[in-house]
Amino acid sequence: MKGPSDGVPMSRPRSLRRDLALGFGAGIALTWLIALLVGWAILRREIDEVYDAALGRTADRLLAIEGIPGGTPRRSDLVARMTGPEGQVLFRSRNADDALFASHRDEGFSDAGDMRVLTIKTEGGGLLQVAAPLEERGAAARETLAGMLLPSILLLPLAFLGVSWFTRRRLAPVEVLSREVAGRDARDLRSLGLNDLPAELEPIQKAVDQLMAQLDMALTAERDFSSNAAHELRTPIAATLAQTQRLIAETKDAESRSRAEGIATSLRRLSRLSEKLLDLARAEGMSGHDHGLHDMVPVLRLLASDFDGRVRLELPDAPAPIAMDIDAFAVLARNLIENALVHGTSPATVRLSASSLVVENSGPPVAPEALAKLTRRFERAGSQNLGSGLGLAIVETIARNADAALHLTSPAPGKLDGFLAEVRFDCSKT
């Protein structure tokens, strides 16, 4: 029985290395071929000019020979002279310099100042001497060099643009992969799921996907452990606290009652700690925002009613729409208020706007080095017996998941003491 893919050839992933090699090779070959053709055309023109000039000089030389009837003298750079065995001049150009030829009687080529001289011995023992300016050779060489270099110089910018365009096009999957990885964080650990990647990038995508899967499993296990542990502790703690309170009510001995009350206090702290651990696990698992705007003024009013007048609200008259999940905002605000009341004096001031939530208290200032550590788990400022050390860690986690930012200041602005916590929301979503 054949599967749905039987008989269908599997497409091999493209190779980035092969595509770049082929593209660069083809580009270099095309550039070289164009430069060769243009250079050949220019060189052909130069050769034609050289031969045409040679024909012209030959005609000029014949016209310039003395003794030719009807010869019309013309300006000629090439001069010639022929002498007999006894040195008598048989013919010469009208502008020939006898002194130039007289000093170069050896057969072959020689230089005489700015002239190149060729001396040939005839069968009769005479000499045929021809001279031409060296400047003509230099000019011809320069023109030929320019003809060969000019096409390459003109094609270099075009080749550079072509290479840049081809490289950018072929490396586009690298940019896509880079943006996809850069856009992920602890809230989004899904596999990348990119298709049609070059063969060289597929192992990278697989490695990143495996890393994200392992990280997601580790974070999930950590959250589940904290949540399960806190949840499982609630019942035995509550039962033990109830038994302790009953023991306090039934005990007549003052010392035993005092010890029982100390146990009850510790159990209540343990109960609050388990609740905070549960809140932290929930905060790490929630997204913080649900892509909608919610008026948080009623939420703060409801929260303030739980603190028996120990909170002073400064709320706007108009609604304060914030792009954040209502439950996440409630947990964030409650932890900020509880932190302000535990570590400061009542009442705590709470100010809300569409861009920020500010909670301020009066109390001993926090040292700068301690202030920077307060968002760590189980970090406390001042007395180690106050609070759970998790409140600001929960606030920081919720704020980060909602693309907000937590800022801590102590002393409070304009004061010598106090503590101010401000959560600045992402206003681009409002």
C-alpha positions, 0 to 999 in steps of 0.5 A: 500500500502506497502512502500519499507521498509515494512516487512524488520526489522529495524536493531537496532544500536549497543550498546557500553555499551553492547558490552564492557560488553559482551566482558569484561565478556567473556574475564574474563570468558575465562581467568578464565577458562584457569587459572582454567584448567592450575591450575588444571593440575598443582595441579593434578601433585602436588597431584600425587607427594605427594601421590607418596612421601607418598608411597615411605616414607612408603616403606622406613619406612618398609625397615628401621625398625630394625629386618626385614630380608633383609631390605636395609637402605635408606635415609628417612625423615619420622621416626617411633617408636612403644612401648609397655605398659611398654615402651619397644620398639617393633620396630623403624626406624633405624634413629629414635631419641628416645629422640624426641619421649620420650618427646612427649607421649601425644596423638595427633599432636605436634611440636618438633623443625623442626619435626611434631610428631603424637602420637597414643595409641594402644589398648594394651596400647602402643604408635605408634609415627611417625615424619616427617620434617615440611619443607616438608609441607612448600615445598608442600605448596609453590609448590601448591601456585606456581602452582596456581599463575603461570597460572594467572601470565602468563595469565595476559599479554595476558589478558591485550593485549586482553582487549587493542585490544578489547577496541581499536576496539570497541572504534574506532567509538569514534575516527572516530567521534572525528576526524570528529568533529575536522576537521570541522570549519566555512568553513565546517559546513556540517552534519557529516553523519557517519553511523553504530555508536553505540547507545551511540554516535548517540545522540552526532552526532545528537546534533553536526549536529544540532549545525552546522546547527544552526551555518551555518544559523547564519553565512549565515544570518550575511553574507547576512545581511552585503552583502544586506545592503552594496549592498542596500546602494550603489545606494542611496549613489551614488545618494546623492553624485551626488546631492552633487557634483552638489550642490557644482558646483552650489553654489556660497557662500563659506561657503555653498560650504565648507559644501557641500564638507564636506558632499561629503567627508563623502559620499565618506567615506560611499561609501568606507565603504559599499564596504568594508562591501561587500568585508568582506561578500564575504570574509567570504563566499569564500573558499579562495582556489580552490585546484589549483595553480595559478601564482599571478605575473600578478595579482599583476602587474594589481593591481599595475597599479590601484595605479598610481605609489604609489606601488613599486613591487619586483616580482620574475623572475619565476612564483609564483604558489600559491594554492589560488583562484585568486579573493580571492588573488586579494581582499587580496592584494588590501586591504593590499596595500590600508591599507599600503597607507592609514596609511603610506607614498608612495610608498608601497613596495610589495614583492611576492614569492611562499611562502609569500606576503609582503606589507611594508610601512613607517610611525609611528610605531604601539604599540604592544598592538594596533598591536594585535587588528588590525585584528578586525573589525573597529579597526584602528591604529592612526587616527580614521578618516583614513580608514574603519577599515575593511581592515585587517579583510578582509585579515585575513578572506581570509587568514584563509579560504585559510589555510594561516597566516597573520603576522603583524610587526611594526616597520618594520624589520631593521627599526625604523618605518614603518609597515609590513604585511606578508601573509604566504601561505601553501607551502604543496599544491604547 
